[in-house]
Amino acid sequence: MPARNMTPQQALEHLMEGNKRFVADTPSHPNQNSKHRSTLTDHQHPYATLFGCADSRVAAEMIFDVGLGEMFVVRTAGQVTDALTIGSLEYGASNLGTPLLIVLGHDS
């Protein structure tokens, strides 16, 4: 289903399916080849905006088993927000039209 047509619930279900693959150690690594990358040169249509920590051990694209262009990811150390962070999150929702905003936390 194209990202522009996803409901928030469908976007969340898609991410949860990817996370199940990650946990089961059976990732499919979708949409990461050169052919797909070439489709992203002029536009992006992610179905989720994700705000997460800049921790190098937690790559959102990997833990949700998504490919390039599927999520608009904003990362800061300790998930601290400022005007730039808020502006980036607003860009994902308003300009890119993502139907879902995820705030991803983790522990050590």
QUISULJO-V848225 format. One record per backbone hydrogen bond with DSSP energy under -0.5 kcal/mol. CO is the residue of the C=O (numbers start at 1). NH is the residue of the N-H. Records with the same first field share a line. If there is no record, write none. Layout:
CO=NH, NH
This chain:
2=5
3=6
7=11
8=12
9=13
10=14
11=15
12=16
13=17
14=18
15=19
16=20
17=21
18=22
19=23
20=24
21=26
22=25
29=32
31=68
33=37
34=38
35=39
36=39, 40
37=40
38=41
48=72
49=102
50=52, 74
51=104
52=76
55=58
58=60
59=62, 63
60=64
61=66
62=65
67=70
70=47, 48
71=73
72=50
74=52
76=54, 79
77=80
82=86
83=87
84=88
85=89
86=90
87=91
88=92
89=93
90=94, 95
91=95, 96
92=98
100=49
102=51, 104
103=105
